[in-house]
Amino acid sequence: VYEDRITYEYGDGVVDVVFHNDEGYTMRAYLDENGRAERMEEWGGKYVTELEYDAEGHLVRMEDVTNGDWEEYVWENGNLTEYHYGDESGEEEVWTYTYYEELENRGNFDLLFDSRPGWCGELMIAGLLGVQSKNLVKTARGSSEWAYKDEKDYEYETDDAGRVVKMVVLNAGVETDENPMIMEVTYD
């Protein structure tokens, strides 16, 4: 079992993400007036990412201005339905998502962070990347020559308030000790 400890230090318009198991790595997010990350710097500013949001507050684009990698997000009916990743070579990876219409996303963080292959997972977990999907994801499908997690199916257990307390992710066709991945969530 792999465990990592990450803490968040909030300042005036910034959040420093501290990785306790990865010495030397740093991440700083600069927040806009709505508390969303609009710029991220890694390794003390060596890598810089700029983020854009739509009028509803959904993340629609991230671009690593250092090396040209980019991500774009397509939203329909309040849910992320497509994710596109590309780089300077022109290669593109595409993910599509379906949702449980009857299961509202009542978490205070994005439970989909594991299948959004973006490089800001820690900011997703902390809810710093704008409005999350309205419903809980049911399936995630990747398509490209480098989509290494092609087919994921999600199941949930919820508490009386409808919040996720357990998420099970089955990665079809992958045989590892981490499949299925089980995440348990507690609330204070």
C-alpha positions in Angstrom: 0.0 0.0 0.0 1.4 3.4 -1.0 0.6 6.3 1.2 1.6 9.9 0.6 1.0 12.9 2.9 0.2 16.2 1.3 -0.7 19.4 3.1 -2.0 22.7 1.9 -0.8 26.0 3.2 -3.1 28.9 2.4 -1.9 32.5 2.1 -3.0 35.7 0.6 -4.2 34.6 -2.9 -1.9 31.6 -3.0 -1.9 27.9 -1.9 1.4 26.1 -1.4 1.0 22.3 -1.8 3.6 20.5 0.4 4.6 17.0 -0.6 6.1 15.3 2.5 7.3 12.1 0.6 8.8 13.8 -2.4 11.7 16.0 -1.2 12.4 19.1 -3.4 9.1 19.1 -5.3 7.0 22.2 -4.7 3.7 23.5 -6.1 2.2 26.9 -5.7 -1.2 27.9 -7.0 -2.2 31.5 -7.5 -5.9 32.0 -7.0 -8.3 34.3 -8.8 -11.0 36.3 -7.1 -13.3 33.2 -7.0 -10.7 31.1 -5.2 -9.8 29.0 -8.3 -6.2 28.3 -9.4 -5.4 30.5 -12.4 -1.7 29.9 -12.4 0.4 27.1 -11.0 4.2 26.9 -10.6 6.1 23.7 -9.9 9.7 23.2 -8.8 10.0 26.8 -7.7 8.7 28.3 -11.0 10.6 26.0 -13.4 7.2 24.8 -14.8 4.3 27.2 -15.2 0.7 26.3 -16.0 -2.1 28.7 -16.8 -5.7 27.8 -16.3 -9.0 29.1 -17.9 -12.6 28.8 -16.8 -16.0 29.3 -18.5 -18.8 31.6 -17.2 -20.2 28.8 -15.1 -16.8 28.3 -13.3 -15.8 25.0 -15.0 -12.2 24.5 -15.9 -12.0 24.5 -19.7 -8.3 24.7 -20.5 -4.9 24.3 -18.9 -1.6 25.0 -20.7 1.9 24.3 -19.5 3.5 27.5 -20.9 6.9 26.0 -20.3 6.7 23.1 -22.7 3.4 23.6 -24.7 1.4 20.6 -23.3 -2.3 21.5 -23.0 -5.6 20.1 -21.7 -9.1 21.0 -22.7 -12.4 20.0 -21.0 -15.9 19.8 -22.5 -18.9 20.2 -20.2 -22.5 19.3 -20.8 -25.4 19.6 -18.4 -23.0 20.4 -15.6 -20.8 17.3 -16.1 -17.4 16.9 -17.7 -18.0 14.8 -20.8 -14.7 14.9 -22.6 -11.1 15.5 -21.7 -8.4 16.3 -24.4 -4.7 16.3 -23.9 -2.1 17.3 -26.5 1.5 18.4 -26.8 3.7 20.2 -29.3 4.0 17.0 -31.4 0.3 17.2 -32.2 -0.5 13.9 -30.5 -3.8 13.9 -28.6 -5.4 11.8 -26.0 -9.2 11.8 -25.5 -11.2 10.6 -22.5 -15.0 10.4 -22.4 -17.2 10.1 -19.3 -20.7 9.0 -18.5 -22.6 9.7 -15.2 -25.1 8.2 -12.8 -28.0 10.6 -13.2 -29.5 9.6 -9.9 -26.2 10.2 -7.9 -25.5 13.9 -7.3 -21.8 14.8 -6.6 -22.1 16.1 -3.0 -18.4 15.9 -2.2 -16.3 18.9 -1.5 -13.6 17.7 -3.8 -13.4 16.0 -7.2 -13.6 12.2 -6.9 -12.8 12.0 -10.6 -9.2 13.1 -10.2 -7.9 9.6 -10.8 -9.1 9.4 -14.4 -8.6 13.0 -15.4 -5.0 12.5 -16.4 -4.1 16.2 -15.7 -1.0 17.2 -13.9 -2.9 19.1 -11.2 -4.5 16.2 -9.2 -3.6 17.8 -5.9 -5.5 20.9 -6.9 -8.5 18.9 -8.0 -8.7 17.1 -4.7 -8.6 20.4 -2.8 -11.4 21.9 -4.9 -9.3 24.6 -6.4 -10.1 23.9 -10.1 -13.6 25.4 -10.3 -17.0 23.9 -10.3 -17.0 20.1 -10.2 -19.3 17.7 -12.1 -22.9 17.8 -11.0 -23.2 14.0 -10.9 -20.9 11.1 -10.0 -19.0 9.5 -12.8 -20.1 6.0 -14.0 -17.5 5.3 -16.7 -14.3 6.8 -18.1 -12.9 5.7 -21.4 -9.6 6.7 -22.9 -8.6 6.5 -26.5 -5.2 7.1 -28.0 -2.0 5.2 -28.4 -0.9 6.4 -24.9 -4.2 6.1 -23.0 -2.8 3.7 -20.4 -6.0 3.5 -18.4 -8.5 2.8 -21.1 -11.6 1.6 -19.3 -12.7 2.5 -15.8 -16.0 1.7 -14.1 -17.0 3.4 -10.9 -19.3 2.3 -8.1 -20.1 4.2 -4.9 -21.5 3.8 -1.4 -23.0 6.9 0.1 -24.0 8.0 3.7 -27.5 9.2 4.7 -26.6 12.7 3.4 -25.8 11.3 -0.1 -22.1 11.9 0.2 -19.6 9.3 -1.1 -18.1 7.3 1.7 -16.6 4.6 -0.6 -15.6 4.6 -4.2 -14.5 1.5 -6.1 -12.8 1.9 -9.5 -12.4 -1.2 -11.7 -9.9 -0.8 -14.4 -11.0 -3.4 -17.0 -8.2 -5.5 -18.5 -5.6 -4.4 -15.9 -4.3 -7.0 -13.5 -2.5 -5.4 -10.6 -2.7 -5.4 -6.8 -4.3 -1.9 -7.1 -7.2 -3.1 -9.2 -9.8 -2.4 -8.2 -8.8 0.8 -6.5 -10.8 1.5 -3.4 -11.1 4.9 -1.8 -12.8 5.5 1.5 -13.8 9.1 2.5 -14.6 10.4 5.9 -16.2 13.6 6.9 -15.8 15.7 10.0 
